[in-house]
Amino acid sequence: MSEPDAAAERRAGERIAKWLSRAGVASRRDAEKMVSDGLVKLNNAVVGHPATFVAPGDIVQVAGKVVESPDRTRLWRYHKPDGLMTTHRDPQGRPTVFERLPADLPRVMSVGRLDLNSEGLLLLTNDGALARQLELPSTGWLRRYRVRVHGEVNEAALKDLARGLVIDGTRFGPVEAGLDSRKGSNAWLTISMHEGKNREIRRVMAHLGLATTRLIRIAYGPFQLGNLERSQVAEVPARVLKDQLPK
């Protein structure tokens, strides 16, 4: 968006899909679908177009319920235990991250996902636009993991991952992988990547003949798991968040 267009948008208010996303109702794309499905009202009139703007003092409803104005953008670090799905609803009835969060937390969404059997750092935010921004590979943030594997580790093969690879027709970007320790047929690795496709680490390890027996995300960009206990949530201070966000 050009500077004049951005300035005009600020004067008019905020596009309703973005407003709903920041309010934590849904992602911007899902909010646009809600608009097209006729579920969104602005000042008691059905919104007919996602380019509709919301100004201060306007009343927004979704499916008949008034939506509170978006809070300031906030971000939390969460230590996800294994055995939880990173979704708001699971068709198979498996427990989810969002069912286990503290009751005093506002409605939040995750920045990316960790699969059922993965654990470690999961970032949570009340701002859908921020979540989408931080998920993009173009943000340039490394995701770093500790990974326990079973099998014979070939260190030369680990180094070759830095060139990227193709598995069953799927291209994976460069992966930084190093051996930390080895005991018998088990080893701990540190793995870093800029983009994490679905089950990427497990698939890459399997390609090397290694079974992943534990996967812990320890960092997402500048944010660290640190000493967070399992299931613990800690808010990132506003000043730290402002300093660390991509400019």
Long-range contacts (C-beta under 8 A, 24 or more apart in sequence): 9-53, 12-53, 12-55, 13-53, 13-54, 13-55, 13-56, 13-58, 14-53, 14-54, 15-50, 15-51, 15-52, 15-53, 15-54, 16-40, 16-42, 16-47, 16-50, 16-52, 16-53, 16-54, 16-60, 17-50, 18-129, 19-54, 19-60, 19-70, 20-60, 20-62, 20-67, 20-128, 21-127, 21-128, 21-129, 21-132, 22-70, 22-73, 22-126, 22-127, 22-128, 22-129, 23-60, 23-67, 23-68, 23-69, 23-70, 24-70, 24-106, 24-107, 24-108, 24-109, 24-126, 24-127, 24-128, 25-62, 25-67, 25-107, 25-128, 26-128, 27-109, 27-128, 27-131, 27-132, 28-128, 28-129, 28-132, 31-128, 34-62, 39-63, 70-126, 70-127, 71-106, 71-126, 72-238, 73-125, 73-126, 73-127, 73-130, 73-241, 74-106, 74-125, 74-126, 74-127, 74-235, 74-236, 74-238, 74-241, 75-123, 75-124, 75-125, 75-130, 75-223, 75-235, 75-236, 75-241, 76-105, 76-108, 76-123, 76-124, 76-125, 76-233, 76-234, 76-235, 76-236, 77-121, 77-122, 77-123, 77-124, 77-223, 77-224, 77-225, 77-226, 77-228, 77-233, 77-234, 77-235, 77-236, 78-121, 78-122, 78-123, 78-124, 78-228, 78-232, 78-233, 79-119, 79-120, 79-121, 79-122, 79-225, 79-228, 79-229, 79-230, 79-231, 79-232, 79-233, 80-114, 80-118, 80-119, 80-120, 80-121, 80-122, 80-231, 81-119, 81-230, 81-231, 82-116, 82-117, 82-118, 82-119, 83-116, 83-117, 84-116, 85-116, 86-110, 86-113, 86-114, 86-115, 86-122, 87-113, 97-122, 100-231, 101-233, 102-233, 105-233, 111-135, 111-220, 112-143, 112-196, 112-220, 114-217, 115-198, 115-199, 117-215, 118-215, 118-216, 118-217, 119-214, 119-215, 119-216, 119-217, 119-230, 120-145, 120-146, 120-215, 120-216, 120-217, 120-218, 120-225, 121-217, 121-218, 121-219, 121-220, 121-223, 121-224, 121-225, 121-228, 122-217, 123-220, 123-223, 124-233, 130-245, 133-246, 134-220, 134-221, 137-173, 137-194, 137-195, 139-221, 139-246, 140-194, 140-246, 141-194, 141-220, 141-221, 141-222, 142-192, 142-193, 142-194, 142-219, 142-221, 143-192, 143-193, 143-194, 143-196, 143-217, 143-219, 143-220, 143-221, 144-190, 144-191, 144-192, 144-217, 144-218, 144-219, 144-220, 145-190, 145-191, 145-192, 145-201, 145-215, 145-216, 145-217, 145-218, 146-180, 146-188, 146-189, 146-190, 146-214, 146-215, 146-216, 146-218, 147-188, 147-189, 147-190, 147-191, 147-201, 147-205, 147-212, 147-214, 147-215, 147-216, 148-186, 148-187, 148-188, 148-189, 148-212, 148-213, 148-214, 148-215, 149-186, 149-187, 149-188, 149-189, 149-205, 149-210, 149-211, 149-212, 149-213, 150-185, 150-186, 150-210, 150-211, 150-213, 151-185, 151-208, 151-209, 151-210, 151-211, 152-185, 152-209, 153-179, 153-182, 153-187, 153-189, 153-208, 153-210, 154-208, 155-179, 157-208, 158-189, 158-208, 161-204, 165-204, 165-207, 167-203, 167-204, 167-207, 170-197, 170-203, 172-197, 172-200, 172-203, 172-204, 175-204, 186-213
